[in-house]
Amino acid sequence: MSFDAARVLRASRVRVGPLRASGAPAIFLGIATVILAAGVARTLGTLAPMLPETLRETKGLIETARRDARLLTS
């Protein structure tokens, strides 16, 4: 079995909505996506202990904004 780089480049295509890439840019886009996903997973793993507190604060912020909106429309 041999590796044919030209064939791999021709076969590499990415289509996501209006974004289209083929060849080397498609390969680089795929690699960047994998690296981005790994970074997001690592960040979520680091921030997981703080998530409940963040959700409570977000809930309080939303409730406060709703109260303020009601006062403004009254």
C-alpha positions as CSV (number, residue, x, y, z in Angstrom):
1,M,0.0,0.0,0.0
2,S,1.4,3.4,-1.0
3,F,0.6,6.9,0.0
4,D,-0.4,9.2,-2.9
5,A,-0.4,12.8,-1.6
6,A,-1.9,14.2,-4.8
7,R,-4.9,11.8,-4.6
8,V,-5.5,12.8,-0.9
9,L,-5.4,16.5,-1.8
10,R,-7.9,16.0,-4.7
11,A,-10.2,14.0,-2.5
12,S,-10.2,16.4,0.4
13,R,-13.3,18.6,0.3
14,V,-15.3,20.4,3.0
15,R,-18.7,22.0,2.6
16,V,-20.3,23.8,5.5
17,G,-23.1,26.1,4.5
18,P,-21.6,28.8,2.3
19,L,-18.1,27.8,3.2
20,R,-16.3,25.5,0.7
21,A,-12.7,24.3,0.7
22,S,-10.8,21.7,-1.2
23,G,-7.3,20.4,-1.2
24,A,-4.8,21.6,1.4
25,P,-7.2,24.3,2.8
26,A,-9.7,21.6,3.6
27,I,-7.1,19.5,5.4
28,F,-6.0,22.6,7.4
29,L,-9.6,23.4,8.2
30,G,-10.2,19.9,9.5
31,I,-7.0,20.0,11.6
32,A,-8.0,23.4,13.0
33,T,-11.5,22.1,13.9
34,V,-10.0,19.1,15.8
35,I,-7.6,21.5,17.7
36,L,-10.5,23.9,18.5
37,A,-12.6,21.0,19.8
38,A,-9.8,19.8,22.0
39,G,-9.4,23.4,23.4
40,V,-13.1,23.7,24.1
41,A,-13.2,20.3,25.9
42,R,-10.2,21.3,28.0
43,T,-11.7,24.6,28.9
44,L,-15.0,23.0,29.9
45,G,-13.1,20.5,32.0
46,T,-11.3,23.3,33.8
47,L,-14.4,25.4,34.3
48,A,-16.7,22.5,35.3
49,P,-16.3,23.1,39.1
50,M,-17.5,26.7,38.7
51,L,-20.4,26.0,36.4
52,P,-23.2,25.7,39.0
53,E,-22.2,29.1,40.5
54,T,-22.1,30.6,37.1
55,L,-25.6,29.3,36.2
56,R,-27.0,30.7,39.5
57,E,-25.5,34.1,38.8
58,T,-26.9,34.0,35.2
59,K,-30.3,33.1,36.5
60,G,-30.2,36.0,39.0
61,L,-29.1,38.4,36.2
62,I,-32.0,37.3,34.0
63,E,-34.5,37.7,36.8
64,T,-33.2,41.2,37.6
65,A,-33.3,42.2,33.9
66,R,-36.9,41.0,33.7
67,R,-37.9,43.0,36.8
68,D,-36.2,46.1,35.4
69,A,-38.0,45.6,32.0
70,R,-41.4,45.4,33.8
71,L,-40.7,48.5,35.8
72,L,-39.8,50.4,32.6
73,T,-42.9,49.3,30.7
74,S,-45.2,50.2,33.7
